[in-house]
Amino acid sequence: MEQLGAFIPLILMFVIFYFLLIRPQQKRQKQVRQMQSELKKGDAVVTIGGFHGTIHAIDENTVVLQAGDGSKLTYDRSAIREVSVN
């Protein structure tokens, strides 16, 4: 019985750690994956590197972004951080 009492604080710390750190991170990753799967041509986006552009073309793994000067750059779909609201 004493051994079980020694594990209770450890178990409690794990439960607190899960609800404060792990679970919110999993929810955020799910939201990012959903946003990246819903990308479409014409969306204004920001990459993880800070590049702002408009989606010119898109396929399963890559997106072609068009900059304000008309130049086009190809990125992995996972490099899109957010869809910006203009």
PyMOL commands that set and color helices and strands:
alter all, ss='L'
color gray80, all
select helices_A, chain A and resi 2-37+77-79
alter helices_A, ss='H'
color red, helices_A
select strands_A, chain A and resi 44-47+52-58+62-66+72-76+80-83
alter strands_A, ss='S'
color yellow, strands_A
deselect
rebuild
show_as cartoon
